[in-house]
Amino acid sequence: MYLNISEMGKGIYGIEAASHFYFNKPARTLTRQDAARIAACLPNPKVFTIRPLSPHVATRAAWIQAQMGNLQEDPDIQKLLQ
């Protein structure tokens, strides 16, 4: 629920709005890199910007993507993705 209501940029609320604003596509079609960048802007998207890409977001997004890879084979995660 948090990703559906949190501010992801000035006046941009929720993952769907952020996906359209930053990447011109629906959230369900985001790449892992796109999703990681949106997640990395939290908790302060006015300082940790996606466009232009702030150093914090770039570094944090890489870490988030690594964690996605670590969780990829987790059985509980796989159940959620089905």
Rosetta constraint file for C-alpha pairs under 8 A:
AtomPair CA 1 CA 5 HARMONIC 6.85 0.50
AtomPair CA 2 CA 6 HARMONIC 5.83 0.50
AtomPair CA 3 CA 14 HARMONIC 5.41 0.50
AtomPair CA 3 CA 15 HARMONIC 5.54 0.50
AtomPair CA 4 CA 13 HARMONIC 7.12 0.50
AtomPair CA 4 CA 14 HARMONIC 4.06 0.50
AtomPair CA 4 CA 15 HARMONIC 5.66 0.50
AtomPair CA 4 CA 16 HARMONIC 7.39 0.50
AtomPair CA 5 CA 13 HARMONIC 5.56 0.50
AtomPair CA 5 CA 14 HARMONIC 4.69 0.50
AtomPair CA 5 CA 15 HARMONIC 7.90 0.50
AtomPair CA 6 CA 13 HARMONIC 5.48 0.50
AtomPair CA 6 CA 14 HARMONIC 5.39 0.50
AtomPair CA 6 CA 15 HARMONIC 7.99 0.50
AtomPair CA 7 CA 11 HARMONIC 6.94 0.50
AtomPair CA 7 CA 12 HARMONIC 5.59 0.50
AtomPair CA 7 CA 13 HARMONIC 4.38 0.50
AtomPair CA 7 CA 14 HARMONIC 6.29 0.50
AtomPair CA 7 CA 45 HARMONIC 7.19 0.50
AtomPair CA 8 CA 12 HARMONIC 5.37 0.50
AtomPair CA 8 CA 13 HARMONIC 5.78 0.50
AtomPair CA 8 CA 14 HARMONIC 6.58 0.50
AtomPair CA 8 CA 15 HARMONIC 7.38 0.50
AtomPair CA 8 CA 18 HARMONIC 6.11 0.50
AtomPair CA 8 CA 38 HARMONIC 7.04 0.50
AtomPair CA 8 CA 41 HARMONIC 6.92 0.50
AtomPair CA 8 CA 42 HARMONIC 7.03 0.50
AtomPair CA 8 CA 45 HARMONIC 5.45 0.50
AtomPair CA 9 CA 13 HARMONIC 7.39 0.50
AtomPair CA 9 CA 18 HARMONIC 7.54 0.50
AtomPair CA 9 CA 45 HARMONIC 4.99 0.50
AtomPair CA 9 CA 46 HARMONIC 5.78 0.50
AtomPair CA 9 CA 49 HARMONIC 7.53 0.50
AtomPair CA 10 CA 45 HARMONIC 7.56 0.50
AtomPair CA 10 CA 46 HARMONIC 6.39 0.50
AtomPair CA 12 CA 17 HARMONIC 6.04 0.50
AtomPair CA 12 CA 18 HARMONIC 6.05 0.50
AtomPair CA 12 CA 21 HARMONIC 7.88 0.50
AtomPair CA 13 CA 17 HARMONIC 6.12 0.50
AtomPair CA 13 CA 18 HARMONIC 6.96 0.50
AtomPair CA 14 CA 18 HARMONIC 6.27 0.50
AtomPair CA 15 CA 19 HARMONIC 5.93 0.50
AtomPair CA 15 CA 27 HARMONIC 6.52 0.50
AtomPair CA 15 CA 38 HARMONIC 7.71 0.50
AtomPair CA 16 CA 20 HARMONIC 6.37 0.50
AtomPair CA 16 CA 26 HARMONIC 6.24 0.50
AtomPair CA 16 CA 27 HARMONIC 5.13 0.50
AtomPair CA 17 CA 21 HARMONIC 6.04 0.50
AtomPair CA 18 CA 22 HARMONIC 5.84 0.50
AtomPair CA 18 CA 23 HARMONIC 7.81 0.50
AtomPair CA 18 CA 38 HARMONIC 7.31 0.50
AtomPair CA 19 CA 23 HARMONIC 5.40 0.50
AtomPair CA 19 CA 24 HARMONIC 6.44 0.50
AtomPair CA 19 CA 25 HARMONIC 5.93 0.50
AtomPair CA 19 CA 26 HARMONIC 5.91 0.50
AtomPair CA 19 CA 27 HARMONIC 5.25 0.50
AtomPair CA 19 CA 30 HARMONIC 7.21 0.50
AtomPair CA 19 CA 38 HARMONIC 7.98 0.50
AtomPair CA 20 CA 24 HARMONIC 4.23 0.50
AtomPair CA 20 CA 25 HARMONIC 4.94 0.50
AtomPair CA 20 CA 26 HARMONIC 5.97 0.50
AtomPair CA 20 CA 27 HARMONIC 7.47 0.50
AtomPair CA 22 CA 50 HARMONIC 7.56 0.50
AtomPair CA 22 CA 51 HARMONIC 7.42 0.50
AtomPair CA 23 CA 30 HARMONIC 7.99 0.50
AtomPair CA 23 CA 34 HARMONIC 7.57 0.50
AtomPair CA 25 CA 29 HARMONIC 6.69 0.50
AtomPair CA 25 CA 30 HARMONIC 7.23 0.50
AtomPair CA 26 CA 30 HARMONIC 6.99 0.50
AtomPair CA 30 CA 34 HARMONIC 5.69 0.50
AtomPair CA 30 CA 35 HARMONIC 5.97 0.50
AtomPair CA 31 CA 35 HARMONIC 6.20 0.50
AtomPair CA 32 CA 36 HARMONIC 5.95 0.50
AtomPair CA 32 CA 65 HARMONIC 6.69 0.50
AtomPair CA 33 CA 37 HARMONIC 6.19 0.50
AtomPair CA 33 CA 61 HARMONIC 7.13 0.50
AtomPair CA 33 CA 62 HARMONIC 7.94 0.50
AtomPair CA 33 CA 65 HARMONIC 6.80 0.50
AtomPair CA 34 CA 38 HARMONIC 6.43 0.50
AtomPair CA 35 CA 39 HARMONIC 6.21 0.50
AtomPair CA 36 CA 40 HARMONIC 5.92 0.50
AtomPair CA 36 CA 61 HARMONIC 4.78 0.50
AtomPair CA 36 CA 62 HARMONIC 7.45 0.50
AtomPair CA 36 CA 64 HARMONIC 5.78 0.50
AtomPair CA 36 CA 65 HARMONIC 6.13 0.50
AtomPair CA 37 CA 41 HARMONIC 6.50 0.50
AtomPair CA 37 CA 50 HARMONIC 6.50 0.50
AtomPair CA 37 CA 57 HARMONIC 6.15 0.50
AtomPair CA 37 CA 58 HARMONIC 7.12 0.50
AtomPair CA 37 CA 60 HARMONIC 7.82 0.50
AtomPair CA 37 CA 61 HARMONIC 5.04 0.50
AtomPair CA 38 CA 42 HARMONIC 7.47 0.50
AtomPair CA 38 CA 50 HARMONIC 7.03 0.50
AtomPair CA 39 CA 61 HARMONIC 7.40 0.50
AtomPair CA 40 CA 48 HARMONIC 7.70 0.50
AtomPair CA 40 CA 56 HARMONIC 7.83 0.50
AtomPair CA 40 CA 57 HARMONIC 5.16 0.50
AtomPair CA 40 CA 58 HARMONIC 7.91 0.50
AtomPair CA 40 CA 60 HARMONIC 5.52 0.50
AtomPair CA 40 CA 61 HARMONIC 5.33 0.50
AtomPair CA 40 CA 64 HARMONIC 7.51 0.50
AtomPair CA 41 CA 45 HARMONIC 4.74 0.50
AtomPair CA 41 CA 48 HARMONIC 4.95 0.50
AtomPair CA 41 CA 49 HARMONIC 6.02 0.50
AtomPair CA 41 CA 50 HARMONIC 6.75 0.50
AtomPair CA 41 CA 57 HARMONIC 5.80 0.50
AtomPair CA 42 CA 48 HARMONIC 7.36 0.50
AtomPair CA 44 CA 48 HARMONIC 5.85 0.50
AtomPair CA 45 CA 49 HARMONIC 5.51 0.50
AtomPair CA 45 CA 50 HARMONIC 7.85 0.50
AtomPair CA 48 CA 53 HARMONIC 7.95 0.50
AtomPair CA 48 CA 54 HARMONIC 5.82 0.50
AtomPair CA 48 CA 56 HARMONIC 6.29 0.50
AtomPair CA 48 CA 57 HARMONIC 5.94 0.50
AtomPair CA 49 CA 53 HARMONIC 5.59 0.50
AtomPair CA 49 CA 54 HARMONIC 5.30 0.50
AtomPair CA 49 CA 57 HARMONIC 6.72 0.50
AtomPair CA 50 CA 54 HARMONIC 6.44 0.50
AtomPair CA 50 CA 57 HARMONIC 6.72 0.50
AtomPair CA 53 CA 57 HARMONIC 6.47 0.50
AtomPair CA 53 CA 58 HARMONIC 6.56 0.50
AtomPair CA 54 CA 58 HARMONIC 6.32 0.50
AtomPair CA 55 CA 59 HARMONIC 6.16 0.50
AtomPair CA 56 CA 60 HARMONIC 5.90 0.50
AtomPair CA 57 CA 61 HARMONIC 5.65 0.50
AtomPair CA 58 CA 62 HARMONIC 6.39 0.50
AtomPair CA 59 CA 63 HARMONIC 6.55 0.50
AtomPair CA 60 CA 64 HARMONIC 6.17 0.50
AtomPair CA 61 CA 65 HARMONIC 6.13 0.50
AtomPair CA 62 CA 66 HARMONIC 6.33 0.50
AtomPair CA 63 CA 67 HARMONIC 6.36 0.50
AtomPair CA 64 CA 68 HARMONIC 6.25 0.50
AtomPair CA 65 CA 69 HARMONIC 6.37 0.50
AtomPair CA 66 CA 70 HARMONIC 6.33 0.50
AtomPair CA 67 CA 71 HARMONIC 6.23 0.50
AtomPair CA 68 CA 72 HARMONIC 5.94 0.50
AtomPair CA 69 CA 73 HARMONIC 7.98 0.50
AtomPair CA 71 CA 77 HARMONIC 7.00 0.50
AtomPair CA 72 CA 77 HARMONIC 7.05 0.50
AtomPair CA 72 CA 78 HARMONIC 7.41 0.50
AtomPair CA 73 CA 77 HARMONIC 7.43 0.50
AtomPair CA 73 CA 78 HARMONIC 6.90 0.50
AtomPair CA 74 CA 78 HARMONIC 6.25 0.50
AtomPair CA 75 CA 79 HARMONIC 6.31 0.50
AtomPair CA 76 CA 80 HARMONIC 6.58 0.50
AtomPair CA 77 CA 81 HARMONIC 6.40 0.50
AtomPair CA 78 CA 82 HARMONIC 6.46 0.50
